[in-house]
Amino acid sequence: VRVTRSRGYLKLDQTVYIQKVLDKFSAFLGPVGKIKSCPLPSNASDLLAQIDSELTTEQRMYLDNFPYRSLIGAGLYVSMNTRVDISYAVGVLSRFSSKPTLASCKLLVHLWQYLRGTMDKGIVFSGSIFDLHIFTDSDWAGDVLTRRSTTGYVVFAAGGPIAWQSKLQTTVSTSSMQAEYQAMYAGMQELVWVRGVMAELGLPFCEPTPFFLDSQSAENLALNPVFHKRSKHIEIKYHWIREHVDPEGSLQTAKLIHVRTGDQSADLYTKA
């Protein structure tokens, strides 16, 4: 990771590392001038749902020789350190590491062609205040094969992300509200940990942290302790959220704020 420090900002990027990976696997990543404008195409889920059948000899040789695990591992390393924008793409494609398909290989090439055109991008921290806040979001039944939803969250501080995740949920959500609520649970766990680390450093927070979400039903469920038919099936541990968002409670970890979908930063971690 390269750190660039100036009087006004601090930037983290992995330009050199990305270039080394591109050079090493250039034979599989197409012409040098070929770049993509996004990590995955919008129809990525449909393409990944296709099953390889009756492959030609040439296609079989391509699959056998394609360095899938090496490229996905390098992408994972980049996404964990400085490239939050590819977290969803890496998460989706890593599900095919044990048995790559022709579609997953082509989409992995697409991802690295995107990185080729944006290798100088990174995380920039600037500003004069810490300004800790978090966004959480989820899709609903986005995985075509299992119909599980994807959790996405991102924690910002000083103008840049300091923690983020794009991960397939462990259970199938029977409503969009449940999917959003489980994403809130994951985001709240991260926020509690970040606030705890800051307190250990001698920088405790006196006010609740702004917690942005775009689901009105999930927000209502977190703030209203009344059960109804749509929430009876949700596991009790997810109601742990209420202890941290209750305005009159003792913890007051976060303050829930509704945000329109167009301003939902965590949307990046749940969809192609």
Secondary structure, DSSP 8 states (H G I E B T S, - for coil): -EEEE-SSEEEEE-HHHHHHHHHHTGGGS--TT---SSSS-TTHHHHHT----S--HHHHHHHHH--HHHHHHHHHHHHHHT-GGGHHHHHHHGGGSSS--HHHHHHHHHHHHHHHHSTT-EEEEESSS---EEEEEE-SS--TTT---EEEEEEEETTEEEEEEEEE-SS--SSHHHHHHHHHHHHHHHHHHHHHHHHHTT---SS-EEEEES-HHHHHHHH-----TTTTTS-GGGGHHHHHH-TTSS---EEEEE--GGG-GGGGGT--
